[in-house]
Amino acid sequence: MEEYNYKLKQEFISKLDLDTLEKARENYGYKNQMLVSVEELNELSCVLTKYGRYEKHETAVDKLQNKVLDEVTDVLMILDHVINIFDITDYDIRDRVRKKTARLRRWMEDNPSFEHTTVDREIKPKFNSIPTVEEVALNITQLCSVCPHEALCFSPCDKKQALDIELDRALSRL
């Protein structure tokens, strides 16, 4: 499988730890790691629901921080299982984060009400056909408009190189 180096992993999970997680998938199997993943996600959910029991934010943080830290750590580890089992690439994650945060910005601009987040929930899937050069160029332009040269990690505004790589990625995803 391809090595996934999105920033979250680079900062929190070492190469040794990633290798250990890979061996766990091999040893225990995908099905068991999926069950563990669901369990860990539920444990984080249960701890987070306790936040509402405290009247003050500071008290909630004081009482829950260590347990939240434990559960967030578990979730970061199981995300490696989920990403690898479902063959999700770093590009897929960055692209989906970009689309979802763009939608969030649109919601906040359109209507500050939290209820507004219940509309326009669709996120478009991967390409189903070969994109046109114009579609790929538009994707590059959108990336550049929301990223200060970090999303594609090129020298500033190297759109020709970005366009070539984006075309290769789009074609490989068909």
C-alpha positions in Angstrom: 0.0 0.0 0.0 1.0 3.6 -0.6 2.5 5.5 2.3 0.2 8.2 3.5 2.0 11.3 4.8 -0.7 13.8 5.5 0.3 16.4 8.1 -1.7 15.0 10.9 0.3 11.7 10.8 3.6 13.5 10.3 3.0 15.4 13.5 1.5 12.8 15.8 2.4 9.3 14.7 6.0 8.2 14.1 7.2 5.8 11.5 7.7 3.1 14.1 4.2 3.6 15.4 2.7 3.5 11.8 4.7 0.2 11.3 3.2 -1.2 14.5 -0.3 -0.3 13.4 0.3 -1.9 10.0 1.5 -5.1 11.8 -1.7 -5.0 14.0 -3.8 -5.0 10.8 -1.9 -7.9 9.4 -2.0 -9.8 12.7 -5.6 -9.2 13.8 -7.2 -8.7 10.4 -9.3 -5.9 8.9 -12.6 -7.0 10.5 -11.2 -6.9 14.0 -9.5 -3.5 13.4 -12.9 -2.1 12.1 -14.6 -3.3 15.3 -11.9 -1.7 17.4 -12.3 1.5 15.4 -16.0 1.7 16.1 -15.4 1.1 19.8 -12.8 3.8 20.0 -15.0 6.3 18.1 -17.8 5.5 20.5 -15.6 6.0 23.6 -14.6 9.5 22.3 -18.3 10.3 21.7 -19.2 9.2 25.2 -16.5 11.4 26.8 -17.5 14.4 24.7 -21.1 14.1 25.7 -20.1 14.8 29.3 -18.9 18.3 28.4 -22.5 19.5 28.6 -22.8 18.5 32.2 -20.5 21.3 33.3 -21.7 24.8 33.5 -18.3 26.4 32.8 -16.0 25.6 29.9 -12.9 25.7 32.2 -14.4 23.2 34.6 -15.2 20.8 31.8 -11.7 21.1 30.4 -10.2 20.5 33.9 -12.3 17.4 34.5 -12.3 15.9 31.0 -9.0 16.8 29.4 -7.0 13.7 30.2 -9.8 11.3 29.2 -10.4 13.3 26.0 -6.7 13.1 25.3 -6.7 9.3 25.7 -9.7 8.9 23.4 -8.4 11.4 20.8 -5.1 9.5 20.8 -7.0 6.2 20.2 -9.0 7.8 17.4 -5.9 9.1 15.7 -4.5 5.6 15.8 -7.6 3.9 14.5 -7.9 6.5 11.7 -4.7 5.0 10.3 -6.5 1.6 10.2 -9.5 3.1 8.5 -7.4 5.1 6.0 -5.3 2.1 5.0 -8.2 -0.5 5.0 -10.2 1.7 2.7 -7.2 2.8 0.6 -7.8 6.5 1.1 -5.0 8.7 -0.1 -3.6 11.9 1.4 -4.9 13.7 -1.7 -8.4 12.3 -1.1 -8.3 13.7 2.5 -6.9 17.1 1.5 -9.4 17.4 -1.3 -12.4 16.5 0.9 -11.3 18.8 3.7 -11.0 21.6 1.2 -14.5 21.0 -0.2 -16.0 20.6 3.3 -14.4 23.8 4.7 -15.5 25.7 1.5 -19.0 24.5 2.2 -18.7 25.6 5.9 -17.5 29.1 4.8 -20.5 29.3 2.4 -22.9 28.4 5.2 -21.4 31.0 7.6 -21.5 33.7 4.9 -25.1 32.8 3.8 -26.6 32.5 7.3 -25.0 32.6 10.7 -27.6 30.2 12.2 -26.3 26.8 13.1 -29.5 25.4 11.6 -28.3 26.5 8.2 -25.7 23.7 8.4 -28.5 21.2 7.7 -28.8 22.4 4.1 -26.6 21.7 1.1 -24.9 18.6 2.6 -23.8 16.9 -0.6 -20.0 16.6 -1.2 -19.3 15.6 -4.8 -17.5 12.2 -5.2 -14.4 11.4 -7.2 -14.4 12.0 -10.9 -16.7 9.5 -12.8 -15.2 10.5 -16.2 -12.1 12.1 -17.5 -12.1 15.7 -16.5 -11.5 18.5 -19.0 -8.4 20.6 -18.8 -10.6 23.5 -17.8 -12.1 21.5 -14.9 -8.7 20.6 -13.6 -7.5 24.2 -14.0 -10.5 25.4 -12.1 -9.6 22.9 -9.3 -6.1 24.3 -9.2 -7.4 27.8 -9.1 -9.7 26.9 -6.2 -6.9 25.3 -4.3 -4.7 28.4 -4.8 -7.5 30.7 -3.7 -7.8 29.1 -0.3 -4.2 28.0 0.4 -1.1 30.1 0.9 1.1 27.7 -1.1 0.7 24.8 1.4 -1.9 22.4 -0.1 0.3 21.4 -3.1 3.7 22.2 -1.6 5.1 23.8 -4.7 7.1 26.9 -5.1 4.6 29.8 -4.9 2.1 29.9 -7.7 3.7 27.2 -9.9 0.4 26.5 -11.6 1.9 24.7 -14.6 3.4 22.1 -12.4 0.3 21.9 -10.2 -1.9 21.5 -13.3 0.3 18.6 -14.6 0.2 16.8 -11.3 -3.6 17.5 -10.8 -4.2 16.0 -14.3 -2.2 12.9 -13.5 -4.0 12.5 -10.2 -7.4 12.9 -11.8 -6.6 10.4 -14.5 -5.3 7.9 -12.0 -8.5 8.1 -10.0 -10.8 6.9 -12.8 
